[in-house]
Amino acid sequence: MMMAADPVLRPGIEAMRGLLAFYAGADEATSSLSNVSIWNTLADAKQLDTFQPMLELGKTFSASGATFERPVMNYSTLWQVSSGKS
């Protein structure tokens, strides 16, 4: 389901103001999914809270047994590590 969500969500997310990166991942061992995104500002990040295609897919995921952590957590960057490799 998460792979099928990519073409539905990607165009709208890529068009959002302030997007720096968006990652969707799965942990097979715990049967869990995670989205992590990086934005210029908190206001930019909060665009996802009202992104209708994501809200609609959430209903589909819930109908299949998924649960979501609410509220959506938004974190300020305190420090960063990078590999430094190109």
N, C-alpha and C positions, 0 to 999 in steps of 0.2 A: 504493500500500500504506500509506503514511504517513497519508493522509487516512482510509482505512478503519480505521486503528488508533485514531483519535480517540474514537469512541463506546465502544470496548472499554476504553481506558485512562483516559479522562477521569473517570468517576465515582469510581474508586478513588483516583486521584491527588488529586482535589479533596477527598476525605474524609480524606486523610492529615494527621496532626498536624504543625503548623509550616509548612505550605506558604504561601509568599508569592506566588510566580508560577511558571509553567511555560510554556516556549516550545518549539515544535517547528518546525524550519525545514528548508528544502531549498535547495541551491545547484545549479541546473541545469548550470552551466558545469563543475562538477567531479563531478557525479552523486553528491553527498554529502548526508547528512542530519545534523542535529544537534538534540539536546535540551539546553536550558539551563533549569535550575530554581533558584529562590532559596528558601532555607529559614531558619527561625529558628536552628537549630543543626545541627551536623554529624550528630548522632544522628538528627534529623528527616530530613535528606537521605539518609541510608543506608537509609531505608525502601524506597527504589527498588531497592536491591540484592537484595531478596527479594520484590519485588512480582510475584507469580506471573503475572498476565496479561501483564506486560512480558517476563518470561522466556520465556513460551510464544510470544509474537509474535517474539521474537528468533530462535527456532528457525525460524519461517516466513521471516523476512527472510534468515537465513543460507542456507536452502535455495534462495533465489532469487539467491544470490551476494553478499549483503551481508557485510561484515566489520565488526567492532567493535573500538574501542580499549579495551584492558583494561590495568590496572584502571580503573574509572570514576574520573575525577578530581573531587575536591572542593576548592574554593578558598575561602579566607577573604577577606572583603571588606576591601580596603585603602583604597579611596576610591571615590566615586560622583559621577557627573555626571547632572544632571537638567535638562530643558528649563525647568522652572519654570512651564510653561503648564498650565492646567487643562483 
